[in-house]
Amino acid sequence: MTTRRDFLKTAAVAAAAIPALDIIPASAQGANERIGVGFIGVGGRSGAHQGIIKNFQKEGIAEPVAVCDVYRPRLVKASENLGGCKMYDEHENLLADPNVDVVCIAAPDRLHAPLAIDALNAGKDVYCEKPLTHWSQFDMAKKVEQAAEKNKRLVQVGTQYMADENFPKIAQMIQEGIIGKPVHVQLSYFRRGDWGERMTIPDANAKPGPDLNWERFLGDAPKVPFSVSRFFQWRLWWDYAGGPATDLLVHMFTPVFCVLNLDFPTRVFGGGGTFQYNREVPDQCNIIADYEDGPSVVMCNSLSNHVPSNTMIRGTNGIIIWEELGKGKSGIRIVPFAPGKEEINIPWNGMGDTSKLWRNLLDCVKTREKPFSDIETAVRVQAPLSMGVISHRENKVVLFDPETQTMSLN
């Protein structure tokens, strides 16, 4: 198993398959140069990934070779968008396609880990949308890590804020004591509106049948009657999503986790509520994650007010400030308090760029190096976020046992 220290060493979805449409196989175009990508889950977020791979196809880096979805209209649209690539309504058949080298998973949260495990066991490298697992499936997160290690496959988790090449440099400076001992962190994600979760319903009359596989959508979720909202707007429901903790705060927390070389937390408090919007998951979310011997990490979120707040890492002898993206700021400010130490300003270099995260993975597919947002990181990031959701729902503190890697309510 790789360790967190490796980061610091980096320098500088029982029917037969839908009939497939013809494409030129990747093997005929030089599989060693052009990597074949298959997409499992081709809804809204997948569209961005499809566009990136189409652009990479022009560069001869990668090509879309197959798509899979439980909803046929969406499946057909994605295939057409990608030049008529193969269509599958069961992910097992896509994974058996020899032209698929890398699998992009952009299904509901609850399906991320089972799909990733199947892909890894099929010998595929994986780009998995965040979060790595549903909030209730932390044990599955560890199984993804085990499958990756066993099959010697790569996993890149889609936290695109990790796509910045400066993070290893910042991690090294922290380790060397630039701000003393890190003791407190504040980070946030503020937005006005729940449009990100309230996804479009393309067909209000949709129902289970040959074109919509409700059972595959549910996976291991509670067996409930079909609902158009549950199917198309799954991010509004606890059964399939975790709200801001695993949908938004994961972006802000992951790079902070990495530069601080964190592991698992000791205890987590979660709070917030659904104060404005008609939905199950909260629209206000706060999490406090305490780590042994520090730091204490405070995560704040509101979908009712967009006024931003910078990420800050406070040390005993200095502070690191994440300047808000898109506000004309330079990037990261490192302010030591020690006499004779000057402020260091490091501009953003890819943070938030999904295409850069993809390019990094495709490079790693060839070199077999660890990608920016690797599986070990994702498992340890998942822990406090899942614990925060559980704490919020159960109104209790959640403790973590590092020996058994299990959670308990207190």
LOBAVEX-990268 format. One line per field, with one value per residue (C-alpha): residue number from 1; x, z, y; residue in one letter. Coordinates in Angstrom, 2 decimals, decimal comma. Each point is the difference from the previous one (the first is absolute). Layout:
! LOBAVEX-990268
num: (NUM ...)
X: (X ...)
Z: (Z ...)
Y: (Y ...)
residu: (A ...)
END
This chain:
! LOBAVEX-990268
num: (1 2 3 4 5 6 7 8 9 10 11 12 13 14 15 16 17 18 19 20 21 22 23 24 25 26 27 28 29 30 31 32 33 34 35 36 37 38 39 40 41 42 43 44 45 46 47 48 49 50 51 52 53 54 55 56 57 58 59 60 61 62 63 64 65 66 67 68 69 70 71 72 73 74 75 76 77 78 79 80 81 82 83 84 85 86 87 88 89 90 91 92 93 94 95 96 97 98 99 100 101 102 103 104 105 106 107 108 109 110 111 112 113 114 115 116 117 118 119 120 121 122 123 124 125 126 127 128 129 130 131 132 133 134 135 136 137 138 139 140 141 142 143 144 145 146 147 148 149 150 151 152 153 154 155 156 157 158 159 160 161 162 163 164 165 166 167 168 169 170 171 172 173 174 175 176 177 178 179 180 181 182 183 184 185 186 187 188 189 190 191 192 193 194 195 196 197 198 199 200 201 202 203 204 205 206 207 208 209 210 211 212 213 214 215 216 217 218 219 220 221 222 223 224 225 226 227 228 229 230 231 232 233 234 235 236 237 238 239 240 241 242 243 244 245 246 247 248 249 250 251 252 253 254 255 256 257 258 259 260 261 262 263 264 265 266 267 268 269 270 271 272 273 274 275 276 277 278 279 280 281 282 283 284 285 286 287 288 289 290 291 292 293 294 295 296 297 298 299 300 301 302 303 304 305 306 307 308 309 310 311 312 313 314 315 316 317 318 319 320 321 322 323 324 325 326 327 328 329 330 331 332 333 334 335 336 337 338 339 340 341 342 343 344 345 346 347 348 349 350 351 352 353 354 355 356 357 358 359 360 361 362 363 364 365 366 367 368 369 370 371 372 373 374 375 376 377 378 379 380 381 382 383 384 385 386 387 388 389 390 391 392 393 394 395 396 397 398 399 400 401 402 403 404 405 406 407 408 409 410)
X: (0,00 1,19 0,19 -0,87 3,72 0,15 -1,93 2,71 2,61 -1,53 2,01 -0,03 -34,00 -5,90 0,15 2,57 2,13 -1,53 1,26 3,26 0,71 3,13 3,16 3,62 1,49 2,74 2,30 -0,10 1,17 2,91 -1,20 3,40 -0,45 -3,76 -1,76 -3,56 -2,48 -3,35 -2,65 -2,30 -2,74 -0,41 -2,19 0,78 3,48 1,12 -0,53 3,03 2,15 -1,22 0,95 3,48 0,62 -1,29 2,59 2,71 -1,05 1,04 3,41 0,32 0,15 -3,27 -3,29 -3,55 -0,75 -3,11 -2,86 -2,29 -3,10 -3,24 -2,07 -0,06 -0,82 3,02 2,10 -0,85 0,66 3,43 0,93 -1,02 1,96 3,09 -0,17 -2,05 2,01 -1,18 -3,01 -0,58 -2,87 1,94 3,37 1,38 -0,12 1,82 2,68 0,43 0,71 3,73 0,10 -0,77 3,17 -1,34 -3,51 -1,63 -2,60 -2,53 -2,99 -1,83 2,21 -1,40 1,31 3,50 1,75 -1,70 0,66 3,59 0,67 -1,43 2,09 3,21 -0,62 -0,49 3,47 -1,06 1,39 -2,71 -1,02 -2,72 -2,06 0,02 -0,87 1,72 -3,02 -3,47 0,15 -1,25 2,56 3,35 0,78 -0,41 2,55 2,61 -0,95 0,66 3,47 0,59 -1,16 2,29 2,96 -0,80 -0,43 2,77 -2,42 -0,27 -2,89 -0,36 -2,87 -1,65 0,88 1,28 1,30 2,87 1,19 2,70 3,65 0,98 -1,55 3,00 2,24 -2,32 -0,18 3,78 0,20 -2,56 1,96 3,11 -1,78 -0,76 -3,05 0,99 -2,38 -3,37 -2,70 -3,16 -1,59 -3,05 -1,42 -3,34 -2,21 -2,67 -2,56 -3,44 -2,46 -0,33 0,03 2,94 -2,11 -3,39 0,86 -2,18 -2,80 0,11 -3,16 -2,59 -1,82 3,02 -0,58 1,85 0,11 2,27 1,32 0,45 1,51 -1,21 1,49 3,49 -0,36 -0,90 2,95 0,18 -2,25 -3,36 -2,53 -2,57 -2,62 1,23 0,05 0,91 1,69 2,00 1,21 0,87 0,63 1,74 2,27 -3,02 -0,45 1,91 -0,28 2,25 2,00 1,46 -0,74 2,66 2,40 0,77 -1,04 1,69 2,19 1,94 1,50 1,31 1,16 1,98 2,92 0,20 0,10 2,90 2,20 -0,40 0,80 -3,04 -1,25 -3,28 -1,71 -0,61 -3,46 -2,46 -2,97 -2,54 -2,80 -2,14 -3,45 -2,48 -0,99 -0,96 -0,54 -2,52 2,31 1,20 3,70 1,02 0,54 2,22 2,83 2,76 2,59 2,72 2,63 2,62 3,27 2,29 2,41 -1,63 -1,17 -3,68 -1,67 -3,14 -2,03 -2,87 -2,63 -3,13 -2,11 -1,82 2,78 2,87 2,34 3,32 2,47 3,60 1,48 2,54 2,53 1,15 3,28 1,79 2,31 -1,83 -3,01 -0,80 -2,86 -1,81 -1,17 -3,47 0,03 -1,42 0,40 3,16 2,16 3,45 -0,47 1,60 1,61 2,41 0,61 2,66 0,10 3,63 2,39 1,73 -2,48 -1,79 -3,46 -0,08 -2,59 -0,64 -2,37 -2,60 1,27 -2,97 -2,20 -3,61 0,98 -1,71 1,86 3,30 -1,11 -0,86 3,28 1,85 -1,83 0,66 3,67 0,03 -1,69 3,20 2,54 -1,88 0,79 -2,51 -2,52 -0,77 -3,23 0,91 -2,00 1,84 -0,74 -3,66 -0,61 1,41 -1,86 -3,24 0,24 -0,64 -2,60 -1,97 0,42 -1,29 -3,15 -0,56 0,51 -2,51 -2,60 0,48 0,62 3,07 3,76 1,65 3,29 2,53 2,10 3,25 0,79 -3,22 -0,70 -3,62 -2,37 -2,10 -2,62 0,56)
Z: (0,00 -0,76 2,82 0,42 0,08 -3,70 -0,64 1,62 -2,18 -3,20 -0,99 -2,11 -4,89 -3,46 -3,44 -2,71 -0,99 -2,28 -3,56 -0,49 -2,66 -2,09 0,90 -0,88 2,88 2,03 -0,81 -3,68 0,81 2,24 3,49 1,42 -1,09 0,21 3,17 -0,33 2,47 0,98 1,82 2,63 0,83 -2,74 1,64 0,71 1,52 -2,46 -2,81 1,17 0,03 -3,45 -1,35 1,47 -1,56 -3,37 0,16 0,96 -2,98 -2,25 1,64 -0,44 3,77 0,67 -1,65 1,16 -0,81 2,02 2,12 2,56 1,76 1,54 -1,95 -3,76 -1,28 1,85 -1,23 -3,65 0,32 1,50 -2,73 -2,67 1,76 -0,06 -3,66 0,26 2,50 1,43 2,34 2,93 2,50 2,46 1,25 0,10 -3,81 -0,30 2,35 -2,22 -3,01 -0,78 -1,54 3,36 1,87 2,42 1,50 0,88 2,75 0,30 1,44 3,26 3,10 1,19 -3,10 -0,06 2,14 -1,38 -3,56 0,79 1,61 -3,03 -2,34 1,96 0,14 -3,77 -0,35 -0,81 1,36 1,40 0,06 2,68 0,67 3,55 2,58 -0,08 1,70 1,34 3,53 1,46 -1,80 1,62 0,08 -3,78 -0,30 1,60 -2,39 -2,96 1,36 0,49 -3,54 -1,45 1,89 -0,80 -3,74 -0,22 -1,57 0,38 1,37 -0,50 2,01 -1,62 2,51 -2,61 2,58 0,31 -3,52 1,14 -0,26 2,86 2,79 0,54 0,30 2,61 1,88 0,15 1,38 2,70 0,95 0,30 2,44 -2,09 2,21 3,06 1,10 -1,87 2,69 -1,58 -3,47 -1,34 -3,43 -1,66 -3,05 -0,28 -2,80 -0,53 -1,41 -0,10 -3,78 0,18 1,81 -1,56 -3,34 -3,11 -0,50 -3,75 0,00 2,75 -1,30 0,16 1,66 0,52 -2,97 -2,89 -0,22 3,74 2,33 3,45 1,78 -1,28 0,97 3,60 0,46 3,72 0,93 1,71 -2,40 -0,48 -2,69 -3,08 0,20 -2,86 2,47 1,66 -3,38 -1,67 3,08 2,16 1,68 1,99 1,81 2,90 -1,57 -2,88 1,10 3,02 -0,69 0,25 2,08 -2,73 -3,00 0,70 3,09 -1,39 -2,57 2,55 2,52 -2,25 -0,85 3,62 1,10 -2,33 0,81 3,71 -0,49 2,06 0,67 1,75 2,51 3,61 0,33 -2,16 0,74 -2,71 -0,06 -2,16 -1,40 -2,80 0,59 -3,42 -2,73 -0,28 0,07 2,26 0,16 1,84 -1,65 2,86 1,14 2,59 1,00 2,64 -0,42 2,71 -0,73 2,61 1,16 -2,48 -1,99 0,59 -3,39 -0,24 -3,21 -0,71 -2,73 -0,96 -3,15 1,03 -0,14 -2,45 1,84 0,07 2,77 -0,63 1,09 2,80 1,53 3,32 1,49 3,22 -1,97 -3,13 -2,26 -3,49 -1,86 -2,99 -2,08 -1,53 -3,57 -2,66 2,03 -1,63 2,87 -0,39 1,60 3,29 2,48 2,55 2,83 2,54 3,31 0,75 -0,16 -3,32 -1,86 -2,93 -1,39 -2,88 -2,79 -2,21 -2,97 -0,84 -2,54 -1,05 3,11 -1,08 -3,50 -0,70 -3,29 1,82 2,47 -2,98 -1,75 3,19 0,18 -3,64 0,48 3,04 -1,98 -2,03 2,73 2,81 2,37 2,66 -1,25 1,69 1,74 0,77 1,70 3,33 0,34 -0,97 2,66 2,75 -1,25 -0,09 3,69 1,62 -2,62 0,60 3,75 -0,30 -1,77 2,53 2,89 -1,50 -0,56 3,38 2,09 1,54 -0,15 -2,27 1,11 -2,18 1,13 -1,97 0,90 -1,39 -2,34 1,16 1,18 3,18 1,43 3,30)
Y: (0,00 3,47 2,50 3,63 0,69 -0,82 3,19 2,03 -1,64 1,30 2,96 2,72 -20,78 -7,99 1,06 -0,59 2,89 2,61 -0,66 1,81 2,58 -0,42 1,84 -0,39 -2,00 1,56 -2,89 0,93 3,50 -0,87 -0,79 0,85 3,61 0,55 -1,13 -1,34 1,49 -1,50 2,03 -1,55 2,49 2,60 2,65 3,64 -0,14 -2,65 2,51 1,97 -3,14 -0,98 3,40 -0,26 -3,42 1,26 2,77 -2,47 -2,13 2,87 -0,09 -3,76 -0,52 -1,83 -0,89 -0,81 -3,64 -0,96 1,38 -1,61 1,30 -1,32 2,57 -0,71 3,52 1,33 -2,90 0,61 3,71 -0,60 -2,46 2,49 2,74 -2,20 -0,87 -3,18 -2,01 -3,30 -0,04 -2,34 -0,10 -2,17 1,11 -3,54 -0,10 3,28 -1,27 -3,09 2,22 -0,36 3,48 1,59 0,86 2,61 0,20 3,32 -0,47 2,83 -1,88 0,90 -0,09 -3,32 -1,77 1,49 -2,59 -3,16 1,14 0,92 -3,37 -1,83 2,15 -0,56 -3,75 0,09 1,49 3,56 3,23 2,27 3,65 0,11 3,10 1,24 -1,08 -3,36 -1,58 0,79 1,42 -3,33 -2,17 0,69 -3,73 0,00 2,78 -2,23 -2,82 2,26 0,69 -3,72 -0,79 2,63 -1,36 -3,65 0,65 2,60 2,50 3,76 2,04 3,74 1,51 3,02 2,66 2,41 2,45 -2,47 0,82 2,37 -0,92 2,32 -2,07 -2,33 3,07 1,54 -3,31 -0,08 3,53 -0,85 -3,10 2,12 2,34 3,08 0,80 -2,03 -2,73 0,07 0,15 1,40 -0,01 1,79 -0,73 0,66 -0,29 2,68 0,26 1,52 -2,58 -3,77 -0,23 -2,39 -2,59 0,82 -1,55 0,24 -2,55 -0,70 -2,17 0,47 -3,11 -2,29 -3,38 -3,27 -2,32 -0,97 3,57 0,66 -2,58 1,10 -3,03 0,73 3,64 -0,99 -2,31 -0,78 2,95 -0,62 -1,49 2,74 0,67 1,83 3,78 2,32 2,34 -2,77 -1,19 3,28 2,18 -2,57 2,56 1,27 -3,34 -1,58 -3,46 1,02 3,04 1,76 3,63 2,70 -2,11 -2,50 2,07 3,34 0,06 -2,97 2,36 2,46 -2,60 -2,35 2,30 1,21 -3,65 -0,64 2,96 -0,77 -3,70 -1,03 -3,53 -0,96 2,37 -0,93 1,57 1,92 2,24 0,77 2,57 2,20 -0,59 0,48 3,60 1,35 -2,58 -2,84 -3,02 -2,83 0,79 3,17 3,35 1,20 -2,24 0,31 -2,59 0,07 -2,72 -0,37 -1,77 -1,53 2,67 2,40 1,64 0,67 0,46 2,13 -0,36 2,41 0,05 1,92 -0,16 3,17 2,55 0,19 2,40 -1,91 -0,69 -0,94 -3,30 0,52 -2,34 1,48 -1,10 0,85 2,25 1,07 -0,36 -1,28 1,68 -1,48 2,96 -0,55 -1,30 2,30 3,19 1,28 -1,24 -1,45 -3,40 -1,07 2,38 -1,42 2,45 -1,06 1,86 -0,79 2,97 0,37 -2,18 1,62 -0,69 -2,51 0,31 -3,03 0,40 -2,62 -2,52 -2,10 -0,06 -0,71 -1,13 -3,37 -0,38 0,26 -2,68 -2,22 0,71 -0,92 -3,35 -0,80 0,76 -2,28 -2,79 -0,10 0,66 -1,85 2,83 1,06 2,60 3,32 -1,12 -3,59 -2,76 0,11 3,68 -0,49 -2,67 2,19 3,07 -2,02 -0,88 3,43 0,90 -3,22 0,50 3,56 -1,17 -2,79 2,42 2,43 -2,73 -1,73 3,14 -1,60 0,25 -2,57 -1,54 -1,80 -2,96 0,01 -3,61 -1,50 2,94 0,05 2,73 0,12 2,37 1,70)
residu: (M T T R R D F L K T A A V A A A A I P A L D I I P A S A Q G A N E R I G V G F I G V G G R S G A H Q G I I K N F Q K E G I A E P V A V C D V Y R P R L V K A S E N L G G C K M Y D E H E N L L A D P N V D V V C I A A P D R L H A P L A I D A L N A G K D V Y C E K P L T H W S Q F D M A K K V E Q A A E K N K R L V Q V G T Q Y M A D E N F P K I A Q M I Q E G I I G K P V H V Q L S Y F R R G D W G E R M T I P D A N A K P G P D L N W E R F L G D A P K V P F S V S R F F Q W R L W W D Y A G G P A T D L L V H M F T P V F C V L N L D F P T R V F G G G G T F Q Y N R E V P D Q C N I I A D Y E D G P S V V M C N S L S N H V P S N T M I R G T N G I I I W E E L G K G K S G I R I V P F A P G K E E I N I P W N G M G D T S K L W R N L L D C V K T R E K P F S D I E T A V R V Q A P L S M G V I S H R E N K V V L F D P E T Q T M S L N)
END
